[in-house]
């Protein structure tokens, strides 16, 4: 089964921040999980490099736009690596392969009679490269950036978006899970039902962009150019292959709520106009907030994810962002919150469980894991529920809920230690029960490690290694009775060494 997942492509006018890391981490967790299940998985991310904002920033630095984006792109290409994310391809919209497909895509729509020439007279926010009506402004300012948009009047080419209202409404009505969460589906559908205006698909006043194929005096509007990356990347991501044949339309888009209109309304309409199938599904997540405000380069309240990784490590940052905020909703994040989760849940709940389990195997069984699965084990039910519930929640993009199910298992294993009290069983000579208890703890931790591997890709192999277990992360390993006998088990070193002060990461 194909699983093609995308992040938005990130605008390279500044360096990455934790909001960008958030979407990339979420996409990586989902991609890793589907690989564990044996699905044909393709994960795409990249950079958006055209538009008037790029041209302006480049000019301010005395650079040509291409030189500017060439300097900025490596920082964005480094971001997935630092996050332990594993995209299958990183697209840049300045790629020649992308440009060619964008022109072919727009030409198809033009040839179908769905693009016409007109004059745009309205409001344009350079910060988000978006056109706005007076009604969409908040106090006369851009709703995203709080800046006063420019008045723009120029001859443009327009796409007949208004002609696709009924087809878009039918698409939504026929597929009530086309957009998730449900309240974002309702938002997108209401926007469509309220009436659609035709949109400009070109700019005459700027030169930095992809030329309109039938009128090279204009460039393609940056948002149209950017959206097509999900389609264009498949044509040249693998040399000699056109992946559209196998991966489209089995594509799921992850995106932030600020770009809902472009992805959930304009993008499917453009695809329909070009004669292509629409995406399989879109998931719209909320904003990470700092002091109740969206973390944004233009606002200036940015947390550098790489600073946090340098102090806490990459797995804790991945864990915290998906644990702290219900995926799909807005939520506050802070360095103190990361520190607290690091100590309480990663250090105490998970790290101490591994340390105690390996120490007891070492002490009571001379470092040998007993081969003692048993039919009445309560851990069987814990692991079975873990296997079913985590997969089910991740299929619904409920990354936070899936992580909570894993943590329920972690807490359950800690409670099992206390209720079974292996130290008492050892003292009283209850050898069979001691073997069963130690086996259950090892097997439970092994299953938890596999379930956690998508979230904590560096930690999971360390847990399996400390337990003397193979490194196979296939999802069918989340089942009771999979722990293999092993020897030379020693008390595990701390998974998460103590960090003295969160101030070090601020």
N, C-alpha and C positions, 0 to 999 in steps of 0.2 A: 504494500500500500504506500503510495507516495505521500510525503509530508513536506511541503514547501512552505517555508516560513520567512517573513521579511521583517526587518525593522524599518522605520523611516530612514531615509538617507539624511545625514546630518549636515547642517550648513556650516561651512568652514570659515566663517568670518571671525571666529575666535576659537580658543582652545576648548577641549571637552570639559564638561562638568558632570556632577553626579546624576543629574536628570537624564543626560545621554547614556551614562553607564546603566541606569535603571532599565531602560528598554532593552539594551544589549544583553544584560544579564538575564532578563526574563526570557528573551528569545533563545538564549543559549541553554537555559534550563529545559525549556520545552524541546529543543532540538536534541539535546543529549538524551532526554527521556525516550523520545521516539526512536532514536538509534538503539537504545537498550531493548526496545520491543521489536527490533528487527525491521523497522520501516525504512523505506527508501527516502532518506531525509536530505533536504537541501536547505541551508540557512544562508540568507543573503543580508548583507549590510553594506554601507558605503557612505559616500559624501556627495552633497549637492553643491555644485561649484559655479553656477551661473547666477545671473541676476544683478540688479542695479546696486544692491548693497555690497556685493563683492567688488564691483567696479569702483565704488566710492572708497572703500577701505583700502584697496590696492593703491588708488591715486593718492590717498593721504600718506601712504608710505613710500611714494615715489616709484611704484612698481607697476608693470603691466599685469593685468588680471591673471594671465596664465602663470606668470612667475610667482604671483602671490599664492595661488591655490597649490602650486607645486611645492611651495615651502610649508604650507599648512597641512596638506594631506598626510604626510608621514606621522604627524601627531595623532591623527584620527585612525590611521592604520595600526598604530601602536596600542590604541585603547582596547580593542578586543583581546590582544595578547596579554596585556596587564590584568585584564579581568578574567583570564583563563577561559575566554570564549573562543569557540571554534567555528567561525563562519566558513562556509564552503567557497564563498567568493566575496570579494570586496570591490564594489563598483564605484567608479568615479564618473560623474556626468561629463567630464572633459575627455573621457575615453572616445576614441574614434569609432569603436564598435557601437557605443551607445548613441552617438550623434547620428549615425547612418540609420539606425532603427527608428529614432524619434522622427526624422524627416519622412521616412517611409510610412510611419504610423499616421502622421498628420496629413500626408498627401492622400492617404486612403479616405480620410474623413472629408477632405476638400473635394475629392473626386466624386464622393457620394452626395455632394450638394449640401453638406451640413455645416459648411463654413462660408461666411459672406463678409464683405468689406463694409465697414461702418466707422463712425467716429465715437471714440470713448470720451466722455466728459464726466469726471467723477473724482473720488477720493482714493488715494493710494498710500498705504503705509509701507515705507521702504524697509522697516525693521523686520516685518514678517512677509514682505513681498506680496501683499494682499490688497485687493480692491474692496472697498466698503461703501455701503449706502449710509445716508445720514441716520437712518433708523438703527443701524448696527453699531454706531458709535456710542460711547458712554461719556456723556458730558462733552461731546464734540471731540473725543479722543479715541484712539485705537483701543478696543477692549482688551487686547493682549499686552500692549506695551505702554499704554497711558500717554502716547505721543500724539501730537496733532498731525493728521495725515496731510499729504500734499494734494492740491487740486491739480489734476492732470487732464489735459485735453489733447488728443492726438488721433490720427487715423489708424485704426487697428483692423485686424480680422477677428470675427466673432464666431463662436460655436453655438449652434442652435440648441442649447441646453433645455430651453423651455419646451422643445418638442418631445423631450424624453420623460416628462413628468409621469404620464400614465404608465409607461413601461417600468419606470423605477418603482412606482407604487405597487405594481403587480409583482415585481421582483421581491419586494419586502413582504407583501401579503402572502406570497407562496412559500416564503422561507422565514418564519418568525425568529430563527436563530442566525439570520444572515449577519447581523451586527450584535455583538455582546459587549458589556452586560445589557440586560433588557432595557434599562433606562436610557442607554445610548442609542439603542434601536429606536425607541420612541422619539428621541430627540431628532434623529436623522429623518425618520419618516414624517414627523411633523414639519420639518423644514421643507421637505419635498411637497407635502400636501398644501403648504402655504403658498405655493406658486414659485416657479423658477424663472429667473431672468437669463437671457443669453449672456455668455461670458467672453471677455477678450482672451484670445489665445496668442496674441503677438504684442510686441512693443516696438514702436518706431523710433523712440527717443534714446535708445541705448544700443550699443554694438556688442556688448559682451554676452554672448549666448549662441544658440544654434540657429543659423539662418533659416527663415521660412523657405521651403523648397521652391515655391512658385513666385516668391517675391523676396529676393535676397537683401533688399533694403530694410527689411524688418527681421527681428529675431523672435523665436518662439518664447512665449511667456514662461518664466522659470518654473512655475508650478506644473504646467503641462509637461515640460521637459522632465521634471523630477519624477512625476507619477509614472511615466513610461519606463523608468528604470527597472521596475519589477518584471516587466515583459522583455525589455531589451537585454538584460543581463543573461537571460537563458540562451541567447543566440551566440554568445561568445565566451561564456564562463569556462567551457571546456573545449579546447581546440578540436575542430572537426566534428562537433556535435551540436545539434539544435535541441536543447533540453525542453523546449516548449511542448514537444510532442509527448513527453512523459510526465511533465510536472505541471503544466497549465491545463485546466484552471484549478488544480488542487493546491491553491495557494491561500495561506492565511496571513493577513497583514496585522502586525502590531503597530499601534500608533497612539499618540497622546491626544487628549480631547480637544486641544486647540486646532488640530488639523482634521477634525471630523468631517467638515463640509467637503474638503478636497477629496478625501478618500472614500467616504460613504455615499456621496452624491455625484460629484463631478467625474471621478475615476470610472465608476461603472457605466456612466453615460458615454464617456469617451470610448470605452471598449465596445459598447453596443454599436456606436456610430461607425467604428472601424470594422465591425463585423466579427468581433472576437467575443469569447465567453467571459463572463464576469468572474471575479474572485470567488472562491468557495466560502470564505468567512473573513470578518474583520473583528478584531478585539480592540476596544478603545480604553486605554487606562487613564487614570487621573494624574494629578500633579503631585510631586513631592514638594512640601512646603517647609519653609524655614521662617519662623516667626509669623506664621499664617500667610506667607506670601510665596508664590511660585518661585522656585529656584530658576533663575534666568540670567543669561549673559547680559541682556539689555537692562535688566533691573540691577544687576551687580551683586546680588547676594549668593555668590557661587561657592560651593564646596568642591574642592578638587578631589576626585575619587582616588587619584594616585597618591595623594598625601595620606589618606586614610589607609590605603593598602600598605604603604611603607611602615605604618605603625602596627596595624592589626593583622595584616595578611589579607590575601584576596578572598579566601573562603568566608571569613567573618563579615566582610563587606557584602558579598553576595547574599549571605544568610540574612543579614540585618535588613536590607532593603526589601526583601520579599516577606520577611517575618513581621516587620513593624507596621507596614501599611497594607491594608486589604487591597490586593491587586484589582484594579478597576476603579478605585476610589482615590480621592485626595487624602493626603495624610502628612502629618508633621514628622520630620526626621531631625536628628541632632547627633552631635558627636557623643554627648553624654548617653543618649539612648543606645548607640552602638556599643559603648563601653559596658553598659549595664547588661545588655544581651550577651555580650562576649563573656563576661564573668559568670552570669547566672545560668545561662542555658548551654552555651558551648563549653565553657570551662567546667561548671559543676555538673549539670545534667548529663552531658555526653562524655566529656573528658574523664570525669571521675568514675563514671560507669565502666569505661574501658579499663581504667587503672585498677579499679577494685576487682573486676572480673579476671583480668590477667594475673593480678597478684594472688588471688585465691587459687587459680589453676596452678600457679607456680608453687604455692605453699602447700596446698592440700593434695595435689596430684603430681608433684615433682615436675611440673611444666608440661604434663601430657593431658591433652583434651580427651576426656572419656567419650567413647562411642556409645552414647546412652539416650537416644531419642525414645520417647515413650508415648503410648497412645493417648493417655489422659492428660498430657501436658497442656496447661492453660496458655502456654506461649504459642501453641499451634494456632489457636483462634486469633491471637494478637497478630501474628504474621500473615495469616490468611486475609484478615480485614485490611491490613496494610497493603497487601498486593492489589486488592480489588479497589479500595477507596482512593489510593493515591493515583492510580491510572485513570480512574473515572473522573476525579477532580481536575487532573491535568488536561484531560480531553475537553473540559469546559473552561480551560484557561484559569482555573482557580488555583493559582500557584501558592497563595497564602493558605488556603484551606488544605491543600495537599501537604504542605509543610507542617501544619498543625496536626494532621493525622500521623505523620512521622513522629512528631514530638509526643503525641499521646503514647505511642509505642515506647519511646525512650523513657517517659515517666513511668509507664507500666513495668518496664524492666527494672527500674530503680526500686519501685515498690515491691517487686518480686524478690529482690535481694533482701529487703527488710523482712518480708513475710516468711521467707524460707530460712533466713539466717544460716548460711552455710557454715559459719564458725561454730554454731551450736551443733549442727549435724556432724561436723568433724569431731567435736569434743565428745559427743555421745555415741560415736561409732556407727552412725546411720549411713553406711557406705553407698547403698543403692540410691537413696534419696539425694545424697551429696553429688553423686555422679550425674543424676538426672538434672539437678538444679544447675550445676556448672555447665552441663551441655546446653540447657535451655538458654542460659545467659549468653554463651558463646554464639549459639545459633541465632538468637534474637538480635544480637549486635551485628552479626554477619548480614542478616536480612535488612536491618536498618542502614548499614553502610551502603548496600546496593541501592536501596530506595533513596538515600541521600546523595548518591553519586552525581546526579544531575545538578544538585545545588552546591555541593561541596566536592568538586572534582579532585582537589588535592588531599582532602582529609579522608575520603572513603578508602583509597588504596592503603593509607596508613593504618586504618582500623583493621582491614583485612589482613595486612601484613603482621600486625601485632598479634592477631589471632591465629596465625599460621595457615590462613585460608588462601585459595587461589584468587587471582585478581579478576576473574571473570565477572563482568557487571551485567550480564544478560538479565532481563527483567524476570524471566522464569525462575531465577535464583531466589526471588522473594517468596520462599515457600519453606515450610517447616521441614526439618530433617536434612538440610543441605550441608550442615557443618561437617567437615571431614576430620577424622582423628589427626592430631598433630602433636609434635613434641617440641621441647626446647622453648616453651612459652615462658617469657620473663615479664615481670611487671612493666607495663608500658610507660614510657615517658609521657609527660603532659602533652595532650593534643594542642592545648592552647595555653602557652606560658603566660604568666601574669603580666599585664601592662599596668604600670604604676599610675598613670594619670591620663585622662582623656585630653588634657590641655596639650599634650604632645602632638595630637592630631588636628588640633583646631586651626 
